[in-house]
C-alpha cells in the first residue's frame, strides 16, 4: 500500500499565538458560530496549497466543506485551518522511498527506541494536545470528528532525537544482536535514517513539527 508522509514546521510566532488564542477564546465561551467564522475566514487562503490538501484532506478550492460549519467545527480543526497557511514544508519521510516512516516505526524499537520516542518522531500528538499547552488548565479542547488534523511534536522535543539518529547513521549500537543488525540494515539501505535526519535538521526549538500520513 502506498503511503506518503508529509512533514511541516509551524513556527511559534506572535501570529501563531494570536490565532490559537482566538480559537481558544471562542471555544471557552461556547461560541461555535465565532469558531466557525474564524476558520471560514482563513480557509480561502489555502486554495493554492496542494501540499496541505493532500496532507490534511482539505478541499481543493475555496469552497468551504460542511465540517467547517458551526454544528461540526472543533477547536482542533479551526486551529489547523487558522495555522495551515504558515506551515513550512520539510523534507518528508517517505518522499524518497514510499514507506520510510513505516520502516522507522517498526525498526527503531528493535534498536532500543521506546514507544514514546518513536511516536514523537513519526506520529506526534493530536492537535488538541498542542492546544492544551496554550489553554487555561480548566479549558479542555475536546477532539473533533475530523481525523486529519495532523500529529504535533514540539520542536524542542523533536530536536532531542536528532543526536540519536546521527549516532545510528554511523552504524548499529555496540553489541547489537542479529535482529538489531537487520533493523539497522533496513533503515540504512532504504535511506530511512537520512530521511528522518533531514526532516529534523530544519526544525527549530520554537517550532511545532506537524506530520500527516495520507493513504
BELUR-V43473 format. One record per residue. N is the residue number from 1. RES is the residue in one small letter. SS is DSSP state (h for helix, s for strand, l for the rest). Layout:
BEGIN
n=N res=RES ss=SS
n=N res=RES ss=SS
END
This chain:
BEGIN
n=1 res=x ss=l
n=2 res=x ss=l
n=3 res=x ss=l
n=4 res=x ss=s
n=5 res=x ss=s
n=6 res=x ss=s
n=7 res=x ss=s
n=8 res=x ss=s
n=9 res=x ss=s
n=10 res=x ss=s
n=11 res=x ss=s
n=12 res=x ss=l
n=13 res=x ss=l
n=14 res=x ss=h
n=15 res=x ss=h
n=16 res=x ss=h
n=17 res=x ss=h
n=18 res=x ss=h
n=19 res=x ss=h
n=20 res=x ss=h
n=21 res=x ss=h
n=22 res=x ss=h
n=23 res=x ss=h
n=24 res=x ss=h
n=25 res=x ss=h
n=26 res=x ss=h
n=27 res=x ss=h
n=28 res=x ss=h
n=29 res=x ss=l
n=30 res=x ss=l
n=31 res=x ss=l
n=32 res=x ss=h
n=33 res=x ss=h
n=34 res=x ss=h
n=35 res=x ss=h
n=36 res=x ss=h
n=37 res=x ss=h
n=38 res=x ss=h
n=39 res=x ss=h
n=40 res=x ss=h
n=41 res=x ss=h
n=42 res=x ss=h
n=43 res=x ss=h
n=44 res=x ss=h
n=45 res=x ss=h
n=46 res=x ss=h
n=47 res=x ss=l
n=48 res=x ss=l
n=49 res=x ss=l
n=50 res=x ss=h
n=51 res=x ss=h
n=52 res=x ss=h
n=53 res=x ss=h
n=54 res=x ss=h
n=55 res=x ss=h
n=56 res=x ss=h
n=57 res=x ss=l
n=58 res=x ss=l
n=59 res=x ss=l
n=60 res=x ss=l
n=61 res=x ss=l
n=62 res=x ss=l
n=63 res=x ss=l
n=64 res=x ss=l
n=65 res=x ss=l
n=66 res=x ss=h
n=67 res=x ss=h
n=68 res=x ss=h
n=69 res=x ss=l
n=70 res=x ss=l
n=71 res=x ss=l
n=72 res=x ss=l
n=73 res=x ss=l
n=74 res=x ss=l
n=75 res=x ss=h
n=76 res=x ss=h
n=77 res=x ss=h
n=78 res=x ss=h
n=79 res=x ss=h
n=80 res=x ss=h
n=81 res=x ss=h
n=82 res=x ss=h
n=83 res=x ss=h
n=84 res=x ss=h
n=85 res=x ss=l
n=86 res=x ss=l
n=87 res=x ss=l
n=88 res=x ss=s
n=89 res=x ss=s
n=90 res=x ss=l
n=91 res=x ss=l
n=92 res=x ss=l
n=93 res=x ss=l
n=94 res=x ss=l
n=95 res=x ss=l
n=96 res=x ss=l
n=97 res=x ss=l
n=98 res=x ss=l
n=99 res=x ss=l
n=100 res=x ss=h
n=101 res=x ss=h
n=102 res=x ss=h
n=103 res=x ss=h
n=104 res=x ss=h
n=105 res=x ss=h
n=106 res=x ss=h
n=107 res=x ss=h
n=108 res=x ss=h
n=109 res=x ss=h
n=110 res=x ss=h
n=111 res=x ss=h
n=112 res=x ss=l
n=113 res=x ss=l
n=114 res=x ss=l
n=115 res=x ss=h
n=116 res=x ss=h
n=117 res=x ss=h
n=118 res=x ss=h
n=119 res=x ss=h
n=120 res=x ss=h
n=121 res=x ss=h
n=122 res=x ss=h
n=123 res=x ss=l
n=124 res=x ss=l
n=125 res=x ss=s
n=126 res=x ss=l
n=127 res=x ss=h
n=128 res=x ss=h
n=129 res=x ss=h
n=130 res=x ss=h
n=131 res=x ss=h
n=132 res=x ss=h
n=133 res=x ss=l
n=134 res=x ss=l
n=135 res=x ss=l
n=136 res=x ss=l
n=137 res=x ss=l
n=138 res=x ss=l
n=139 res=x ss=l
n=140 res=x ss=l
n=141 res=x ss=l
n=142 res=x ss=l
n=143 res=x ss=l
n=144 res=x ss=l
n=145 res=x ss=l
n=146 res=x ss=l
n=147 res=x ss=l
n=148 res=x ss=l
n=149 res=x ss=l
n=150 res=x ss=l
n=151 res=x ss=s
n=152 res=x ss=s
n=153 res=x ss=s
n=154 res=x ss=s
n=155 res=x ss=h
n=156 res=x ss=h
n=157 res=x ss=h
n=158 res=x ss=h
n=159 res=x ss=h
n=160 res=x ss=l
n=161 res=x ss=l
n=162 res=x ss=h
n=163 res=x ss=h
n=164 res=x ss=h
n=165 res=x ss=h
n=166 res=x ss=h
n=167 res=x ss=h
n=168 res=x ss=h
n=169 res=x ss=h
n=170 res=x ss=l
n=171 res=x ss=l
n=172 res=x ss=l
n=173 res=x ss=l
n=174 res=x ss=l
n=175 res=x ss=l
n=176 res=x ss=l
n=177 res=x ss=l
n=178 res=x ss=h
n=179 res=x ss=h
n=180 res=x ss=h
n=181 res=x ss=h
n=182 res=x ss=h
n=183 res=x ss=h
n=184 res=x ss=h
n=185 res=x ss=h
n=186 res=x ss=h
n=187 res=x ss=h
n=188 res=x ss=h
n=189 res=x ss=h
n=190 res=x ss=l
n=191 res=x ss=l
n=192 res=x ss=h
n=193 res=x ss=h
n=194 res=x ss=h
n=195 res=x ss=h
n=196 res=x ss=h
n=197 res=x ss=h
n=198 res=x ss=h
n=199 res=x ss=h
n=200 res=x ss=h
n=201 res=x ss=h
n=202 res=x ss=l
n=203 res=x ss=l
n=204 res=x ss=l
n=205 res=x ss=l
n=206 res=x ss=l
n=207 res=x ss=s
n=208 res=x ss=s
n=209 res=x ss=s
n=210 res=x ss=s
n=211 res=x ss=s
n=212 res=x ss=s
n=213 res=x ss=s
n=214 res=x ss=s
n=215 res=x ss=l
END
